[in-house]
Amino acid sequence: MTTPVKPTIRVVAAVIEREGKYLITQRMPRATMALQWEFPGGKVEPGETDQVALARELSEEMAVAVRVGDELVAIVDEYERYFIDFHVFWCELLSEEIKCIGVNDYRWVTSVEFEGYTFPAVDQETIDALLREERPA
């Protein structure tokens, strides 16, 4: 008997920092991992680059424009029914107003405040990378 192959879903997310705080968003009540907090982003569609997908997702979910910068984290994480190929990029927010279209809520939080929010496991490596970056050399 062969074991079914799990699909791999490519997901991109943004780290957006402003005045020492990071933008996090809350998943919708009916979403997988409902009401957990995450770095904003979404799935890469066939034919899209990571950067194009990330800009599209943030526009669709929050009506914001961003400039996508360097990659911060790239990991593959296994879930029960699929793998997540997760890529996180530094982004510059170009919009003033954020709307909750495809997200339940958003917050600007310091890295110290991360522990007060429930994040999916895949986001922990991003948090760890941010904490490493902030430590003085």
N, C-alpha and C positions, 0 to 999 in steps of 0.2 A: 504494500500500500504506500503510495507516495503522499508526502505531506504537501498540502497546497502552498504555493509561493505567496508570501505576503506582498501586497503592493507597497511601493515607496512613494510617498507624497513629498514633493519639494515645497518647502515653506520658507518665506523670507520675513524678517522682522526688522524694525528700526529702533535704534537707540538715539533718542532725541534729547539733548541736554540744553537746559536754559537756566542760567544763574544758579548752577549747582543742583538743580532738580531734574529728574528724568520723567518723561511722559510714559505713563502706563495706562492701559485700557482694560476694561472689564468685559468679559465675554457675555453674550446675551443669555437670558434665562433658559432658552431652549437649545443652546449650543452644547456640543461635547465639552465636558469639563465646565459646565455652566457656572457663571458668575466668578470664575477664577480670573485673576489679573495676569496680564502679559504685556510684553512689548508689542506695539501695534504692527500689524502686517497681515499676511495671508498666503494663500496658495499661488504657486507659479503655474500659469496656464501654458499648454503646449505652444511652442514657438516664441515665448517671451524670454527675455533675459531676466535675471534676478532683479536688476535695477528697474527695468520697466514694470515688472510685476509689483514691486514694492511701491513705486509711485502710484500705480493704478489702485492698488488695495487701499492706500491711505486716502486717496481721493474719494473712492467709493464709500469707505467706512466713516470718514470724518470730514470730508470736503476740504482737505488741506493739500497744499503743494509742498513738496520736499525736494531738496538736492541730495541725492544718494552719494555717499562717500565711500570710504574704505570698509572692507569687511573686518568685523571684530571677532566673530565666532563662526565656526562651521562644525556641526556635529551630526551624527546619525543616531537616532534614539529609537528603540524598539518598543512598540505597544502591542497589545494583544492581537489586533487584526491587521496592523500595518507598521511600516517604518516611516519615521519622519526624517527627511534630509533637510536640516535646519541651518539657515544662513542668516546671520545678523550683521547689519551694516550701520555704521555711523551715518546719521542724516541731519541735515539742517532744515528746520521748519521755515518755510517761506510765507506761510499764511498767519494772519493774526488771530482769526476766529477758528475754533474747533467745534464741529457739530457731531452729535451722537446719532449717526445714521445706522451704522452696522456694528456699533459697540453699545453696551449698556451704560457705561459711564467712563470717565477718564480722570486721572489725577496727575499732578506734578509732585513727585516725591524725591526726597534725598535718598542716597544709598543706605543710610542708617534706617530709614523707614521701610525698606523692602521687607524686613522680617514681619511687619504688621499686615502683610497681604499674602493671600494664598496664590501661588504661581504654579502652572504646570511644571512637571519635573524637567522638561527640556529647557525651560527658561533659567534654571539654576546655574548652568554653565555661563550664561550671559551675565548674570548677577555676579558670579565669581570673577569673571574677566573685568567687569567694571570696578569691583573692589580692588583687584590687583592694580589696575591702571591708576587708581586714586592714591595708592600708597606712595609716600615719598621715597625717592631712590636712596 
